[in-house]
């Protein structure tokens, strides 16, 4: 009788964290292990499954087809492990968390992260409010939200925790737009007040580039659709762009450079809810990793 192979949970965690961070060296630091120990764990996992999971690509590593399959299983196994430990190892969290986030993240990491939190803490109700800074900030100040992820306007915010910094970018369709040099640049933007709108218009005015608003939308999906259709350019961060769009090189496109923008996680005053603190910790971890990972390559 052939005994089944029992995968080591610590090894699976090192593998998954290394992929998520884009670096097994960073995984070693995060998990309190040496880089050589992480390398041994990766080789052990490959020996156990009998497949190569990562391979060299340029100066980094990329997942093989078997590695992609293994990553899916590893994440599910780790979720089950963490849910069991959370349910049995400490009093279950209860209550509710009201969180506000920018639209930029609503269709990327947000659903998966909130789903992970819900599986770990099924007794906590999560109410997510996805909107613009101009809407979310007053809601947080009025006590209508427990947590809010906000763009740091003009760097004047002093509360909360800075999660990371993302560059603003000119965004256009991959097929380009039809634009005559003697006509104002068509822009697709949110209405005022909007940090990205202000940065775009200020940069164009400083560069003496004429512009016009060709399309305005209260939602990010509307902006993406209009840009994809070739109605003009917009300004956002390059995070989570639809495949039909791309961030433009300002120099090649004849456009002015744009500033970077920080993300800050804020908690409503006087909130002492353990569920809020737990979700805030998870958001800090996921967002820091998301902003830090570049080019979807894994380094040793």
Secondary structure as UniProt FT lines:
FT   HELIX           9..21
FT   HELIX           24..31
FT   HELIX           35..49
FT   STRAND          54..57
FT   TURN            58..59
FT   STRAND          60..63
FT   HELIX           65..89
FT   STRAND          95..101
FT   HELIX           103..105
FT   TURN            106..109
FT   HELIX           110..120
FT   TURN            122..123
FT   STRAND          124..130
FT   HELIX           133..141
FT   TURN            142..143
FT   STRAND          147..151
FT   HELIX           153..155
FT   STRAND          161..173
FT   TURN            174..175
FT   TURN            181..182
FT   STRAND          185..189
FT   HELIX           195..206
FT   TURN            207..208
FT   STRAND          211..216
FT   HELIX           220..228
FT   TURN            229..230
FT   STRAND          233..237
FT   TURN            239..240
FT   TURN            243..244
FT   STRAND          245..247
FT   HELIX           250..253
FT   STRAND          260..267
FT   TURN            269..270
FT   HELIX           274..292
FT   TURN            295..296
FT   STRAND          298..299
//
